[in-house]
Amino acid sequence: MDYESERQTRKRRIDPQLQARGWRIIPYNPATPLSWCQNCAIEEYPTANGPADYALCVDGKILGVLEAKKISLGPQNVLTQAERYARGLINNPLNFDGFRVPFLYSTNGELIWFHDVRYELNRSRRITQFHTPDALREMFARNFEANCEWLAANQNNHPRLRPYQIEANAAMEQSIAKRKREMLVAMATGTGKTFTLVNQIYRLMKSGVGRRILFMVDRRALAAQAVRAFASFEPEPGLKFDKIYEVYSQRFQREDFGEEEKFDPNVLPQSYLTDPQPGHAFLYISTIQRMTINLLGRDAIFATGDEPIDDDADKLDIPIHAFDVIVADECHRGYTTGELSVWRKTLDHFDAIKIGLTATPAAHTKAYFKDVVFRYEYERAVKEGFLVDYDVVKISSDVRINGVFLNEGEQVVVIDPHTGAEQLDQLEDERQFDSAEVERKITAPDSNRKILTELRQYCDEHEQQCGRFPKTLIFAVNDLPHTSHADNLVHLARDVFERGDSFVQKITGRVDRPLQRIREFRNRPDPGIVVSVDMLTTGVDIPDLEFIVFLRPVKSRILFEQMLGRGTRKGEKFSDKSHFVVFDCFDGTLLEYFRKATAITAEPPECETRTIKQVIDDIWANRDRDYNIRALTKRLQRIEKEMSGDAREAFANYIPEGDLGKYANELAFNLQQSFINAMKLLRDEKFQHLLVNYPRAKRTFLVAYEAEDTVNSEWLVRGLDGREYKPEDYLIAFSRFVKENPAHVEAIRILLDRPQDWGTNALQELRQKLAATTERFTIQNLQKAHRVRYDKALVDIISMVKHAAREEAPLLTAEERVTAALQKLTSSESLTDEQQQWLERIRAHLIENLSIEQEDFEELPVFTRFGGWAKANRAFGNQLGDWLKQINEAIAA
């Protein structure tokens, strides 16, 4: 870069930027009154401490001082010079603890720093553009201190808020009062992040902290979901949010909303973005893709999974004060550095309070938002009863762990992934495919079928116990044309489960109207099984989902937790959903891998940012030369592995025999020996073009019909501490708990020593205290463990406690225990027909409840419809109370 003086920087860089924001640049003239200098940047404005480079005049008052430096100097520390001039404007009518203007700027023409000095807690910050005169006028008129005082003085007591949501709101409001401009809120999937922020946005708008608010998401489906959330929220009695404040969104399609839902989005007027007004009070819900187009143009946009890009979005001139507050939902997004760069540029453009919202905070997200001001983790949500925990079924598949080995002479089907053409082939030599290549280069249908068959056993057992088929989501490796793992699983599952095509469906970006398919999966009995890849990994609310099957290897903790989060919500139609089940089809290695991960994901975004030309240019310019040589070498080696024979011939025009691998290995040495000569080829435009557009090797895909897999499974119980127990280990832990806790759990002492005190209260205490243990000793878990360990189904809780204390105690079902107890009591009695009828009703009740009280006869229909306590007591000669005591004692004996 040529030398550039401060004056040149001002004329070439700073003046055009000020003019673009609506400032008229004029030289200082003592004869010109300030009332004539509307929206002017006055050059060399005199102060008692020397001339200010620019004084920003609005409505006859100097509201800002701008200190300029040449491009080679950093502007951040120059703000102190602007402070000196601000104190020297002694004739300005304003005074903020010695500062005679409220707003200070410093810039070198590239970077701009800004400081609102009216309040001691305000921090200086970087901004991307100068504020417009209207922005300064609006900021000057706003009393942010009073806005924050409103938040502190007005109680946050919406009746639908849960305690932790109130905590989250308080944490955000306290951070805003401390003048924090970026903050991160981390709340587990299913805990109502959106509702928490809907309530927060209302309070920010009501207080005046934020009047123009942007709610930004990364998928149109999430935008539609947010529109519904705000439309249904009633912050004041009888008034919905959208009746108090304007709510706008981008355009939607009919399929973004359910068939029964009103489809009437209120599209934001363009002027609300390009010409923000102080009187505006609105919420705008938009995808980050659309906002990126509005700010940076279509060339900057990136695709997110299957998300379509809006055709009606255009680049606009949006000032940095267009929004007071920005909420970035699912802000962990940005899996590549390219996406992350665009994501940051979009957020950075605005001079606003920025709130990041996520269930899975990543390191790069925390770095941007700086402070995690509130965290509500999955484990706490489970303990407090707002989410459900999960059990694990570890499916062991030889193919998924060790890959596929094919012997010489085996027949395989070779598929052309481009056309779908199939050809039968016989192997002339053995071949080995490791597990990472399964479903990418080869598939073994026997493996998929056996895993699905194993899954069906658990589905059938669940249906038998609960009376419903478990809603099941299977994550496949891919959904590529002609070699789709998702398609193969759908085809096989329809065969294995034998319930018709509608029962098993695929939901990916390659199906018609995928959002409608998601709603059908959520709200209807069919489909019972859905196969997806990544479309259902985030932002999809399916509360009744009970089985999640990982047939897709995952290494991203963000993605894994989002996928797992599909099952954590409490049931909606099925209020008895106590947990969900995760099927790890990689012998438990998937869960084991993420069990060791930290709460903040440290994984970097995936690379590939600079073009190969940029790497070469950096080497030529001697920028981090050694690093860039190593980076280029790796890229050349990767090309050598991916290129076809035709590419080798093309490279032969530049390097001996087209051997790019050898050329890459010798590159560092050649550059060291003769830098100019070696760079001559690298800088050749035709060679660079070939490095990007070289012919790739044709991909093939094999179907190994003869390859057989060995598949088995093991159910594990997951404790509240995340530890997983095999059934035998779980029962050992239960036995230890029973033996060590009679003094702490009265019900255990009663069962072991005082059966005459057994009753409903003791049973309730036993259930509650067992379920609250770290090991989650629920009756359902204990029954499963006993079934696996002892091949005894539906063992009752009394038998389980007695057997845990004394191994010789028999394991009985509730029916066996009740039948034996009543036979013992009545064997020597002569009962009337009416007494027999009442005992049969008592028996049915005991099988379900294992205890009985007088109140049951007065409250439960099984007794009240036959006359209740009075009639039953008369049937037993007014001695029914004694009978019940004997029955409870016999049950517990």
Protein Blocks (a to p, Z undefined) as FASTA:
>chain_A
ZZddfklmmmmmmmmmmmmnopacddddfklcfklmgoiacehiacfkbpafbacdeehi
afbdcddddfkbcfklmmmmmmmmmmmmmmbcbdeehiabfbdcddehjaccdddfkbmk
lccdddfbdcdfklmmmmmmpcfklmmmmmmmpccfbfkbcfklmmmmmmmmmmmmnopa
bdcddddehilmmmmmmmmmmmmmmnomambdcdddfbfklmmmmmmmmmmpcfbghiaf
klmpccddddddfklpcfkbccddddddfklmmmccfkbccdddddfklmmmmmnojklp
ccehjaccdfkbccddddfklpfbdcdehklgojbfklmmmmmmmmmmpccddddddfbd
cfklmmmnopacbdcdfklmmmnopaccddddddddfklmnopaddehiacddddfknop
acddddfbdcdddfklgokloccfklmmmmmmmmmmmmmmmmmmnopacddddddfbdce
hiafklmmmmmmmmmnonojklpccddfkbghkllmmmmmmmmmbdfbdcdfklmmgopa
cfkbcbdcdfbdcfbfklmmmmmmmmmpccfklmmlnbdcdddfegommmmmmmmpcfbd
cbdcdehjbdfklmmmmmmnopakllmmmmmmmmmmmmmmmpcfklmmmmmmmbghhiak
lmmmmmmmmmmmmmmlmmmmmmpmklmmmmmmgccddddddddfkbccddddddddddfk
opacdfklmmmmmmmmmmmmmmmmmklmmmmmmmmlgcfklmmmmmmmmmmpmnlpafkl
mmmmmmmmnopghiafklmmmmmmmmkbccddfklmmmmmmmmmmmmpccdfklmmmmmm
mmmmmmmnopacfklmmmpmklmmnnpjmlmmmmnoopmmmmmmmmmmmmmZZ
